[in-house]
Amino acid sequence: MRGPSEAKIAGPALDACAPEQRAPPVLGSLVRAHGPALAAAAVGIAWFASKVGLAVVHPSHVGWLMSGDWGANFVGWLFFRSAPISLPLGANPFYPFPVGSTLGFTDSIPLVAILLRPWASFLPRDFQYVGAWLLLAFALQGFVGAKLVKLATPHPAAQALGGALLALSPPLLDRLRYGHASLSAHWIVLVALWLALAPVEPRRVRGRIVAALLLVFLCAGVHPYFVVMTAALAAALVVRLVAVERLGGPALLLGGLASIAVAAAAGLFLFGFLGSGVRSEAQGFGFFSADLATLVNPMGWSRVIGSLPVQGGQYEGFGYLGAGALLLVLVGIGLTLALRGTRPSPGALARSTPIGAVTLLLFVFALSDAITFAGERILTLGLYALVPQLGSTFRSSGRFVWPLHYLIVLAAIAAVATALRTRPRALVAALALSFAAQAADVNPPEPLQLGTEPWRPPGSEVWELARGGYQHLAMYPPYLIAGGEPVAKREDECGPPVWPPDAQLGLAHVAYRLGLKFNGAYAARLDPDRAAAYCRELYGAVSGARLDPATIYVVRPQQVEAFRRAHGICGRVDGAPVCVSGERDGDPFARAVRMNPLP
């Protein structure tokens, strides 16, 4: 939507198009309309390519995904490809089987997976979309960033440089260190900020609110943390429209806030975060928090600024602005204080106040109930004990620093643009210097090059002998990890993890290739009651010599003797102990297992 100043800029260009002239080509029109945003998107792509590499984009390069959180995301998608479509849309009953999960709880970007599901049979066997999603995230970071900067200045070069600066945000690149593909969509926060801050004509009020509701709803198909951030900023938009700009009354205020809650709940239900029977609570609130100094603490990401101490889990609250953005903040403050007539108008301040208040509230929650400065606890709050589900559901509260991070960068750009509005060359120079300083400063503590690792799945031809003859592949004991912890505490209910990290990934790929259900998983959340019941049933079957003839068991060496007592046929496949029911004697796979006996 154009504001008055944009209309003046666009007017002469429209007048120049006489009726008898041929309409400009589509590409030319796009460049004219979105040139600065496209330039900033190109910078985002170049930044991604320089720090990560473009090999990840190839849909058949999957080796880099077969570890940690990347592996959970990828394997969740593999099993969803053959899962029946049902409600919730992200339901994934075959991973892990029979406990089940959802795409959301394996961070498999449900929105993308669901859109690809109808075409799954036409896609390559080892098809991945994570790399393309990451590249798109950096491109959209620059594109949407430039549109956001357009609210502060009509100068195209300044818009492009401001968007490029936002594309170099350290917290965005930092997400790739932990395998958090879904959480790399920081452009969603920028869209929410644009919706909350952009001018609105009276006749467009309901349209703007509907756009905000749609964003909140669709965010549930990416990650629930974005649902909270966008819902909070949507609420700030409604308050701004009603309380500040008087574009609606109490009915719009109450109706808008209620609609935001409904949109959030509907999205979380549709994509399987609510109503799936999985408990959303987990431990860690107060550990995965933000530090008060997070905006200026590089945590090893800066070439020029030293790092401050933090506590163990506060990497989740990483909010470093970068040397370029910090320089711009200082320049903006200095110009505002030094030059007359450069301060924001009272109306502009009033319109931005609800958005600023919401981002500060989110930052307060990011700090959790154990507030620290430079890693030292300075205050403990008992506030969240009143609503314990809030902290246990969003235990990585530090992530809620992101809206404040981006609002501060935008405010710095706006301050400099306001001070230098009559000096466009100086504005461009200031932003160019800030961008250069940011690019020179931001440096990952460890290399982020991805996509080059070869993937060599368990390759024994023996596995192919099981095709069509079995229904399940089961690890014994099961590998069931939720949120980094065993899904149950008691030994007879799965107990502590006894397998090495990522031990389930290769076997999960074997099960996927053979069309088998698989009982191991690493997920954000799993239903502990369902998992405990399954483990008791599995352990009881083995101890009672009731091995399932349709199941291949991959057994921890210490438990092999229990399978022998259960009359199982045991041997080695790809170096791992494998057992099947004695009823399968004579089966090709069982014979191959027997021919490679265990000591």
C-alpha positions as CSV (number, residue, x, y, z in Angstrom):
1,M,0.0,0.0,0.0
2,R,1.4,3.4,-0.9
3,G,1.7,6.2,1.5
4,P,1.5,9.9,0.3
5,S,5.2,10.2,-0.3
6,E,5.2,6.9,-2.3
7,A,2.3,8.2,-4.4
8,K,4.3,11.3,-5.3
9,I,7.3,9.2,-6.4
10,A,5.2,6.8,-8.4
11,G,3.1,9.5,-10.1
12,P,5.5,10.8,-12.7
13,A,6.4,7.3,-13.7
14,L,2.7,6.5,-14.3
15,D,2.1,9.7,-16.2
16,A,5.0,8.9,-18.5
17,C,3.3,5.8,-19.8
18,A,1.1,7.3,-22.5
19,P,-1.9,5.1,-23.7
20,E,-0.3,4.5,-27.1
21,Q,3.0,3.3,-25.6
22,R,3.6,-0.4,-25.2
23,A,3.4,-1.8,-21.7
24,P,6.9,-2.5,-20.3
25,P,8.0,-6.2,-20.1
26,V,7.1,-8.1,-17.0
27,L,10.7,-8.4,-15.9
28,G,11.2,-4.7,-16.3
29,S,8.0,-4.0,-14.3
30,L,9.3,-6.3,-11.5
31,V,12.6,-4.5,-11.4
32,R,11.0,-1.1,-11.3
33,A,8.5,-2.1,-8.5
34,H,10.8,-4.3,-6.5
35,G,14.4,-3.4,-7.6
36,P,15.8,-2.5,-4.1
37,A,14.2,-5.6,-2.5
38,L,15.5,-7.9,-5.3
39,A,19.0,-6.4,-4.8
40,A,18.8,-7.1,-1.1
41,A,17.6,-10.6,-1.8
42,A,20.6,-11.2,-4.0
43,V,22.8,-10.1,-1.2
44,G,21.1,-12.5,1.1
45,I,21.7,-15.3,-1.4
46,A,25.4,-14.3,-1.8
47,W,25.9,-14.2,1.9
48,F,24.4,-17.7,2.3
49,A,26.6,-19.0,-0.5
50,S,29.7,-17.5,1.0
51,K,29.1,-18.9,4.5
52,V,27.2,-22.1,3.9
53,G,27.7,-23.1,0.2
54,L,25.1,-23.9,-2.4
55,A,25.6,-27.6,-2.4
56,V,22.8,-27.9,0.2
57,V,20.3,-26.8,-2.4
58,H,20.7,-29.9,-4.5
59,P,17.6,-32.0,-3.7
60,S,19.5,-35.3,-3.7
61,H,22.4,-34.1,-1.5
62,V,21.3,-35.6,1.8
63,G,24.6,-36.5,3.6
64,W,24.8,-33.2,5.5
65,L,21.3,-33.9,6.9
66,M,22.1,-37.2,8.5
67,S,23.1,-36.0,12.0
68,G,21.5,-34.2,14.9
69,D,18.5,-32.1,14.4
70,W,19.0,-32.0,10.6
71,G,18.5,-35.8,10.7
72,A,15.3,-35.7,12.7
73,N,13.9,-33.1,10.3
74,F,14.8,-35.1,7.2
75,V,13.7,-38.6,8.4
76,G,10.4,-37.1,9.6
77,W,9.7,-36.0,6.1
78,L,10.8,-39.4,4.6
79,F,8.3,-41.3,6.7
80,F,5.6,-38.7,6.1
81,R,5.9,-39.3,2.3
82,S,4.1,-42.7,2.7
83,A,1.9,-41.9,5.7
84,P,-1.9,-41.7,5.2
85,I,-3.2,-38.1,4.9
86,S,-5.3,-37.3,7.9
87,L,-6.0,-34.6,10.5
88,P,-4.0,-33.1,11.8
89,L,-2.3,-32.6,8.5
90,G,1.1,-33.2,9.8
91,A,0.3,-36.5,11.5
92,N,3.2,-39.0,11.1
93,P,2.0,-42.3,12.6
94,F,4.9,-44.3,11.1
95,Y,7.7,-42.3,12.8
96,P,8.2,-43.6,15.3
97,F,5.9,-46.6,15.1
98,P,3.7,-47.2,17.0
99,V,4.1,-44.1,19.2
100,G,3.7,-41.7,16.3
101,S,4.5,-38.0,16.0
102,T,3.8,-35.0,13.8
103,L,5.9,-33.1,11.3
104,G,5.9,-30.1,13.6
105,F,7.5,-32.1,16.5
106,T,10.3,-33.3,14.2
107,D,10.8,-29.7,12.9
108,S,10.2,-30.9,9.3
109,I,8.6,-27.6,8.2
110,P,5.0,-29.0,7.9
111,L,3.9,-26.3,5.5
112,V,6.4,-27.4,2.9
113,A,6.1,-31.1,3.5
114,I,2.3,-31.0,3.2
115,L,2.5,-29.1,0.0
116,L,4.9,-31.7,-1.4
117,R,3.0,-34.7,-0.1
118,P,0.7,-35.1,-3.2
119,W,3.8,-35.3,-5.4
120,A,5.8,-37.6,-3.2
121,S,5.6,-40.6,-5.6
122,F,7.1,-38.5,-8.4
123,L,10.1,-37.2,-6.3
124,P,13.4,-39.0,-6.0
125,R,13.8,-41.5,-3.2
126,D,16.2,-39.3,-1.2
127,F,14.6,-35.9,-1.9
128,Q,15.2,-33.1,0.5
129,Y,13.9,-29.6,0.6
130,V,15.7,-28.2,3.6
131,G,18.5,-26.7,1.5
132,A,16.2,-24.8,-0.8
133,W,14.2,-23.6,2.3
134,L,17.4,-22.2,3.8
135,L,18.4,-20.4,0.6
136,L,14.9,-19.0,0.3
137,A,15.0,-17.8,3.9
138,F,18.1,-15.7,3.3
139,A,16.7,-14.3,0.0
140,L,13.4,-13.4,1.7
141,Q,15.3,-11.9,4.6
142,G,16.8,-9.4,2.3
143,F,13.7,-8.9,0.2
144,V,11.3,-8.3,3.1
145,G,14.0,-6.3,4.9
146,A,14.1,-3.8,2.0
147,K,10.4,-3.5,2.0
148,L,10.5,-2.8,5.7
149,V,13.2,-0.2,5.3
150,K,11.0,1.5,2.6
151,L,8.8,2.6,5.5
152,A,11.7,4.7,6.7
153,T,13.1,6.1,3.4
154,P,11.9,6.5,-0.2
155,H,15.5,6.3,-1.5
156,P,15.9,3.0,-3.5
157,A,19.7,2.6,-2.8
158,A,19.0,3.1,0.9
159,Q,16.3,0.5,0.9
160,A,18.6,-2.0,-0.8
161,L,21.4,-1.4,1.6
162,G,19.1,-1.5,4.7
163,G,17.6,-4.8,3.4
164,A,21.1,-6.2,2.8
165,L,22.1,-5.2,6.4
166,L,19.1,-7.2,7.7
167,A,20.1,-10.2,5.6
168,L,23.5,-10.2,7.4
169,S,21.8,-10.6,10.8
170,P,24.0,-12.8,13.0
171,P,21.0,-14.6,14.8
172,L,19.8,-15.8,11.4
173,L,23.0,-17.4,10.4
174,D,23.5,-18.7,13.9
175,R,20.4,-21.0,13.5
176,L,22.3,-23.1,11.0
177,R,24.8,-24.2,13.7
178,Y,22.1,-26.2,15.4
179,G,20.2,-27.7,12.5
180,H,17.2,-25.5,13.0
181,A,15.9,-25.1,9.5
182,S,12.3,-24.1,10.4
183,L,13.7,-21.5,12.8
184,S,15.7,-19.9,10.0
185,A,12.6,-18.2,8.7
186,H,13.3,-14.9,10.3
187,W,11.7,-13.1,7.4
188,I,8.4,-14.0,9.0
189,V,9.3,-11.7,11.9
190,L,10.1,-8.9,9.3
191,V,6.7,-9.5,7.6
192,A,4.9,-9.2,11.0
193,L,6.8,-6.0,11.7
194,W,5.9,-4.5,8.4
195,L,2.2,-5.4,8.9
196,A,2.3,-3.8,12.4
197,L,4.2,-0.6,11.3
198,A,3.1,0.2,7.7
199,P,0.5,3.0,7.2
200,V,-3.1,1.9,6.8
201,E,-5.9,3.7,5.0
202,P,-9.2,3.6,6.9
203,R,-10.8,1.5,4.2
204,R,-8.0,-1.0,4.4
205,V,-8.1,-1.7,8.1
206,R,-9.9,-5.0,8.0
207,G,-7.7,-6.2,5.1
208,R,-4.6,-5.5,7.1
209,I,-5.9,-7.4,10.1
210,V,-6.9,-10.3,7.9
211,A,-3.4,-10.4,6.4
212,A,-2.0,-10.5,10.0
213,L,-4.4,-13.3,10.9
214,L,-3.3,-15.3,7.8
215,L,0.3,-14.9,8.7
216,V,-0.3,-16.1,12.3
217,F,-2.2,-19.1,11.0
218,L,0.4,-20.1,8.4
219,C,3.2,-19.7,10.9
220,A,2.0,-22.8,12.6
221,G,3.1,-24.7,9.5
222,V,6.7,-23.4,10.2
223,H,7.3,-23.3,13.9
224,P,5.1,-22.4,17.0
225,Y,7.6,-19.9,18.2
226,F,6.8,-17.8,15.2
227,V,3.1,-18.1,16.0
228,V,3.7,-16.4,19.3
229,M,5.9,-13.7,17.8
230,T,3.5,-12.9,14.9
231,A,0.4,-13.1,17.2
232,A,2.0,-10.6,19.6
233,L,2.8,-8.2,16.8
234,A,-0.6,-8.7,15.3
235,A,-2.1,-7.7,18.7
236,A,0.1,-4.6,18.7
237,L,-1.3,-3.7,15.2
238,V,-4.9,-4.0,16.5
239,V,-4.1,-1.8,19.5
240,R,-2.3,0.7,17.3
241,L,-5.2,1.0,14.9
242,V,-7.9,1.3,17.6
243,A,-6.1,3.1,20.4
244,V,-3.7,5.4,18.6
245,E,-5.2,6.0,15.1
246,R,-8.8,5.8,16.1
247,L,-9.6,3.6,13.1
248,G,-12.0,1.4,15.0
249,G,-13.8,1.0,18.3
250,P,-14.0,-1.5,21.1
251,A,-15.7,-4.0,18.8
252,L,-12.7,-4.1,16.5
253,L,-10.3,-4.2,19.4
254,L,-12.0,-7.2,21.1
255,G,-12.8,-8.9,17.8
256,G,-9.3,-8.5,16.5
257,L,-7.6,-9.8,19.6
258,A,-10.1,-12.8,19.8
259,S,-9.5,-13.5,16.1
260,I,-5.7,-13.6,16.6
261,A,-6.2,-16.2,19.3
262,V,-8.5,-18.3,17.1
263,A,-6.1,-18.1,14.2
264,A,-3.2,-19.2,16.3
265,A,-5.1,-22.1,17.9
266,A,-6.5,-23.2,14.5
267,G,-3.1,-23.2,12.9
268,L,-1.5,-25.1,15.8
269,F,-4.3,-27.7,15.7
270,L,-4.3,-28.1,11.9
271,F,-0.6,-28.7,11.9
272,G,-0.5,-31.1,14.8
273,F,0.9,-29.0,17.7
274,L,-2.5,-29.1,19.6
275,G,-4.9,-32.0,19.8
276,S,-2.4,-34.6,18.8
277,G,-2.2,-36.2,22.3
278,V,1.4,-35.1,22.7
279,R,2.3,-33.0,25.7
280,S,4.0,-29.8,24.8
281,E,5.7,-29.3,28.1
282,A,9.5,-29.9,28.6
283,Q,12.2,-28.9,31.0
284,G,14.7,-26.2,30.3
285,F,12.9,-22.9,30.9
286,G,15.5,-20.5,32.5
287,F,18.4,-22.4,31.0
288,F,17.7,-21.7,27.3
289,S,17.2,-17.9,28.0
290,A,18.7,-14.6,26.8
291,D,21.2,-12.5,28.7
292,L,20.6,-8.8,29.3
293,A,23.7,-8.1,27.2
294,T,22.8,-10.3,24.3
295,L,22.3,-7.5,21.8
296,V,26.0,-6.5,22.2
297,N,27.5,-9.8,23.0
298,P,29.0,-11.6,19.9
299,M,29.4,-14.9,21.6
300,G,32.4,-15.6,19.3
301,W,30.7,-14.3,16.2
302,S,32.7,-11.0,15.9
303,R,36.1,-10.3,14.4
304,V,36.4,-7.0,16.2
305,I,34.3,-7.1,19.5
306,G,35.2,-9.4,22.4
307,S,32.6,-11.8,23.9
308,L,31.1,-11.7,27.3
309,P,30.4,-14.7,29.4
310,V,27.0,-16.5,29.2
311,Q,25.4,-19.5,30.8
312,G,25.3,-22.8,29.2
313,G,22.0,-22.7,27.3
314,Q,21.9,-19.0,26.4
315,Y,23.0,-19.7,22.9
316,E,19.3,-19.9,22.3
317,G,19.0,-16.2,23.3
318,F,21.7,-15.1,20.9
319,G,20.8,-11.6,19.7
320,Y,24.0,-9.9,18.7
321,L,23.3,-6.9,16.4
322,G,26.7,-7.0,14.6
323,A,29.3,-4.2,14.4
324,G,27.6,-2.6,11.4
325,A,24.2,-2.4,13.0
326,L,25.7,-1.2,16.3
327,L,27.6,1.5,14.4
328,L,24.3,2.6,12.8
329,V,22.7,2.8,16.2
330,L,25.4,5.1,17.5
331,V,25.2,7.2,14.3
332,G,21.4,7.5,14.6
333,I,21.6,8.5,18.2
334,G,24.3,11.1,17.5
335,L,22.5,12.6,14.5
336,T,19.2,12.8,16.4
337,L,20.8,14.6,19.3
338,A,23.0,16.9,17.1
339,L,20.7,18.0,14.4
340,R,17.5,20.0,15.0
341,G,14.3,18.8,13.5
342,T,15.4,15.2,13.1
343,R,13.4,13.7,15.9
344,P,10.4,11.5,15.1
345,S,7.1,13.3,15.1
346,P,4.8,12.7,18.1
347,G,2.4,10.9,15.8
348,A,5.1,8.5,14.5
349,L,6.2,7.7,18.1
350,A,2.6,7.1,19.2
351,R,2.0,4.7,16.2
352,S,5.2,2.7,17.0
353,T,4.7,2.6,20.7
354,P,2.4,-0.6,20.8
355,I,4.9,-2.4,18.6
356,G,7.9,-1.3,20.8
357,A,6.0,-2.3,23.9
358,V,5.2,-5.8,22.6
359,T,8.8,-6.4,21.5
360,L,10.0,-5.4,24.9
361,L,7.5,-7.7,26.6
362,L,8.8,-10.6,24.4
363,F,12.4,-9.7,25.4
364,V,11.4,-9.8,29.1
365,F,10.1,-13.3,28.5
366,A,13.3,-14.2,26.6
367,L,15.2,-13.4,29.8
368,S,13.0,-16.0,31.6
369,D,12.7,-16.0,35.4
370,A,16.5,-16.1,35.9
371,I,17.8,-12.8,34.7
372,T,21.5,-12.6,34.0
373,F,24.0,-10.0,32.9
374,A,27.2,-11.2,31.3
375,G,26.4,-14.7,32.6
376,E,25.9,-13.6,36.2
377,R,22.4,-13.9,37.7
378,I,21.2,-10.6,39.1
379,L,17.5,-11.2,39.6
380,T,15.1,-14.1,40.0
381,L,11.4,-13.7,39.2
382,G,8.6,-15.8,40.5
383,L,6.2,-14.5,38.0
384,Y,6.2,-17.5,35.6
385,A,5.5,-20.0,38.5
386,L,1.9,-18.7,38.3
387,V,1.6,-20.1,34.7
388,P,4.1,-23.0,34.6
389,Q,2.8,-24.2,31.3
390,L,4.0,-21.1,29.6
391,G,7.7,-21.7,30.4
392,S,7.6,-25.4,29.9
393,T,5.9,-25.1,26.5
394,F,8.3,-22.4,25.3
395,R,11.3,-23.5,27.2
396,S,13.8,-21.9,24.7
397,S,12.5,-18.5,25.7
398,G,15.7,-16.8,24.5
399,R,14.4,-16.9,20.9
400,F,11.9,-14.2,21.7
401,V,14.7,-11.6,21.5
402,W,14.5,-11.7,17.7
403,P,11.7,-9.1,17.2
404,L,13.5,-6.6,19.4
405,H,16.7,-7.3,17.5
406,Y,15.1,-6.4,14.2
407,L,13.1,-3.5,15.5
408,I,16.3,-1.9,16.9
409,V,18.0,-2.3,13.5
410,L,15.0,-0.7,11.7
411,A,14.8,2.1,14.3
412,A,18.5,2.9,13.7
413,I,18.0,3.0,9.9
414,A,14.9,5.2,10.4
415,A,16.8,7.6,12.7
416,V,19.6,8.0,10.2
417,A,17.2,8.3,7.3
418,T,15.2,11.0,9.1
419,A,18.3,13.0,10.1
420,L,19.7,12.8,6.5
421,R,16.4,13.0,4.6
422,T,17.7,16.1,2.7
423,R,21.1,14.5,2.1
424,P,20.5,11.2,0.2
425,R,24.1,10.7,-0.7
426,A,25.1,10.9,3.0
427,L,22.4,8.5,3.9
428,V,23.6,6.0,1.3
429,A,27.1,6.4,2.5
430,A,26.2,5.8,6.1
431,L,24.2,2.7,5.2
432,A,27.0,1.4,2.9
433,L,29.6,1.9,5.7
434,S,27.3,0.0,8.1
435,F,26.8,-2.8,5.7
436,A,30.6,-3.1,5.0
437,A,31.3,-3.1,8.7
438,Q,28.7,-5.8,9.3
439,A,30.1,-8.0,6.5
440,A,33.6,-7.6,7.8
441,D,32.6,-8.3,11.4
442,V,30.2,-11.2,11.4
443,N,32.1,-14.5,11.3
444,P,30.8,-17.9,12.5
445,P,32.8,-19.4,15.4
446,E,33.1,-22.6,13.4
447,P,32.7,-23.3,9.7
448,L,29.1,-23.7,8.4
449,Q,29.9,-25.3,5.0
450,L,27.2,-27.9,4.5
451,G,26.1,-30.2,1.7
452,T,29.5,-31.7,0.9
453,E,29.3,-34.8,3.1
454,P,28.7,-38.0,1.2
455,W,25.8,-40.2,2.4
456,R,26.6,-43.9,2.6
457,P,23.5,-45.6,4.0
458,P,23.8,-49.1,5.5
459,G,24.5,-50.9,2.2
460,S,24.5,-54.6,2.9
461,E,22.5,-56.5,0.2
462,V,21.1,-58.6,3.0
463,W,18.6,-55.9,3.8
464,E,17.1,-56.3,0.4
465,L,16.2,-59.9,1.2
466,A,13.7,-58.6,3.8
467,R,11.7,-56.5,1.2
468,G,8.1,-57.6,1.2
469,G,8.6,-60.2,4.0
470,Y,8.5,-57.9,7.0
471,Q,6.5,-55.0,8.3
472,H,8.6,-53.5,11.1
473,L,12.2,-52.6,11.9
474,A,12.7,-52.2,15.6
475,M,15.7,-51.0,17.7
476,Y,15.9,-52.9,21.0
477,P,15.9,-51.0,23.4
478,P,14.0,-48.4,21.4
479,Y,15.8,-45.1,20.6
480,L,13.1,-42.6,21.7
481,I,14.5,-39.1,22.5
482,A,12.2,-36.1,23.0
483,G,13.7,-32.6,23.4
484,G,17.1,-34.1,24.0
485,E,16.0,-36.3,26.8
486,P,14.7,-39.9,27.1
487,V,11.0,-40.0,26.6
488,A,10.6,-41.9,29.9
489,K,12.6,-42.3,33.0
490,R,11.9,-45.8,34.3
491,E,13.9,-48.7,32.8
492,D,10.7,-50.6,31.9
493,E,9.3,-47.6,30.2
494,C,12.2,-47.1,27.7
495,G,14.6,-45.8,30.3
496,P,17.7,-43.7,29.7
497,P,19.3,-43.7,26.2
498,V,21.8,-46.5,25.7
499,W,22.5,-46.0,22.0
500,P,25.1,-43.5,20.7
501,P,23.8,-40.3,19.2
502,D,22.2,-40.5,15.8
503,A,22.3,-44.4,16.0
504,Q,18.7,-44.4,14.7
505,L,19.3,-42.5,11.5
506,G,20.9,-45.1,9.3
507,L,18.4,-47.7,10.4
508,A,15.5,-45.3,9.8
509,H,16.8,-44.9,6.3
510,V,16.9,-48.7,5.9
511,A,13.3,-49.0,7.1
512,Y,12.3,-46.2,4.7
513,R,13.9,-47.8,1.7
514,L,12.3,-51.1,2.5
515,G,8.8,-49.7,3.2
516,L,8.9,-50.8,6.9
517,K,7.7,-49.0,10.0
518,F,10.4,-47.9,12.4
519,N,10.3,-47.5,16.2
520,G,13.2,-45.1,16.8
521,A,13.1,-41.3,16.7
522,Y,14.6,-38.0,17.9
523,A,11.9,-35.4,18.2
524,A,11.0,-32.2,20.0
525,R,8.1,-33.9,21.7
526,L,6.7,-37.5,22.0
527,D,3.8,-38.8,24.0
528,P,5.4,-40.3,27.1
529,D,2.4,-42.4,28.0
530,R,2.2,-44.0,24.6
531,A,5.9,-44.5,24.5
532,A,5.9,-46.1,28.0
533,A,3.1,-48.5,27.0
534,Y,4.9,-49.5,23.8
535,C,8.2,-50.2,25.7
536,R,6.4,-52.3,28.3
537,E,4.7,-54.3,25.6
538,L,8.0,-54.8,23.7
539,Y,10.0,-55.8,26.7
540,G,7.3,-58.2,27.8
541,A,7.2,-59.8,24.4
542,V,11.0,-60.5,24.4
543,S,11.0,-61.7,28.0
544,G,8.0,-63.9,27.3
545,A,9.5,-65.4,24.1
546,R,6.8,-63.8,21.9
547,L,9.0,-62.3,19.2
548,D,6.9,-60.8,16.4
549,P,7.5,-62.7,13.1
550,A,6.9,-59.5,11.1
551,T,9.6,-57.6,12.9
552,I,13.4,-57.3,12.4
553,Y,15.1,-56.5,15.6
554,V,18.4,-54.5,15.7
555,V,19.6,-55.4,19.2
556,R,22.1,-53.8,21.5
557,P,24.9,-56.4,22.1
558,Q,24.1,-56.7,25.8
559,Q,20.5,-57.8,25.0
560,V,21.3,-60.5,22.4
561,E,21.1,-63.3,24.9
562,A,17.5,-62.4,25.8
563,F,16.6,-62.9,22.1
564,R,18.4,-66.2,22.0
565,R,16.4,-67.3,25.1
566,A,13.3,-66.2,23.1
567,H,14.3,-68.7,20.3
568,G,15.4,-65.8,18.0
569,I,17.6,-66.2,15.0
570,C,20.5,-63.8,15.5
571,G,23.5,-62.7,13.4
572,R,25.2,-59.6,12.0
573,V,24.0,-57.2,9.3
574,D,26.2,-54.2,8.5
575,G,28.1,-55.0,11.7
576,A,25.1,-54.7,14.0
577,P,23.4,-57.6,15.9
578,V,20.1,-58.4,14.2
579,C,17.5,-60.9,15.4
580,V,14.3,-62.3,13.9
581,S,11.7,-64.7,15.3
582,G,12.5,-68.4,15.1
583,E,9.3,-68.8,13.1
584,R,11.1,-67.2,10.2
585,D,13.6,-70.1,9.9
586,G,14.0,-70.8,6.2
587,D,13.1,-67.2,5.2
588,P,15.9,-65.7,2.9
589,F,16.6,-62.8,5.3
590,A,16.7,-65.1,8.3
591,R,19.0,-67.5,6.5
592,A,21.4,-64.7,5.6
593,V,21.3,-63.5,9.3
594,R,22.1,-67.0,10.5
595,M,25.0,-67.3,8.1
596,N,26.8,-64.4,9.8
597,P,26.6,-65.5,13.4
598,L,27.4,-63.5,16.5
599,P,30.3,-64.7,18.7
